[in-house]
Structures are given as structure tokens and as C-alpha cells.
Amino acid sequence: MKYYLNTNGQQGGPFELSELLINGLTPQSYVWNETMTNWAPAMQVPEVAALLQQQQVDGLRRSNQSVLQ
């Protein structure tokens, strides 16, 4: 499924879910796809929110690993 992204008033897409982060997705972004009636905050779209949450977890892991080294 392709997603459109709106971050800071800049609209882009279509993107695959896996491409959203490298194209500027933030928790404050809005997203839309053809199954949605309206644009929605990224954190309210389950699969996009999961992507953002995974990014946070990965960031914490990298941060903790660098502290331990």
C-alpha cells in the first residue's frame, strides 16, 4: 500500500511504508492512503505509529550500546 506524507506543510508520495522514515516522517506528520477518508496524524494510523515506535526503540538500543562501549 502506498502512503502520502505531509510534514511541516510539505506533501510527498506515494511511498511504501518502509520509505516513510527516510522521507521525513515524524510523530507530528500527517499521512493518507487510498483506504482513508481524510489525512490523519501519523500516530493515529496503527501501522505508521508502529513504525515510529520501532524507530524510537531502535534509537534507544543504539544509544544504550554506545554508552556500554
N, C-alpha and C positions, 0 to 999 in steps of 0.2 A: 504494500500500500504506500502511496506517495503522500507526503505531508508538505504543506506550505508553512512558512515560518515568518513571523513578524516580531522583530526585536528592535526596540528603540525607533519605531516608525519605519524601519527598513523591511520590506517584504521580499521574500525569496522562495524559490522552489520551482518545481517539485523536488523533494528529497526523499530518499529512503530513510526509514527510522534511524538506521546506523549512521547516516550522514548528518543528522541534525546537530550534533555537538560540534563537529568541525565547521559547521556553517553558522555558528553563533548562538545556538540555543542556550538560554539561561532560564532560571526559575521564573523570571519576570516576562518571558516571551509568551506570545500567543501562537497557537497552531491551529491548522484547519486541514481536513481531508474530505474526500467526497462523501463519506458517511456521516459527516457532521452538518448540522443546520447552520451553525454560526462559529466564528472564531472562539476559541476557549483558552484560558490561561493554561500554560504547559503543565502545571502541577495538578490540573483537574482532568487531564487526559491520561488514564491509567498507564498505558504503555510508554508514554513520553515521561511521565512522572517517575516510572521505574528506571528509565534510562538516566535521568538526572540523579536519582538516589544512588544508583550504581556508581556514577561518576564521583559522587561525594565519598562513598565507601572506598573506592579505589584511591582517591586523593589522600584519605586518612591513612590507608595502608602504606602508601609511598612515603608519607610524612613520618610515620612511625618507624619505618625501615631505615630512613636516613638518620633518625635520632639514635637508633640502636647501633648503627655502624660506627 
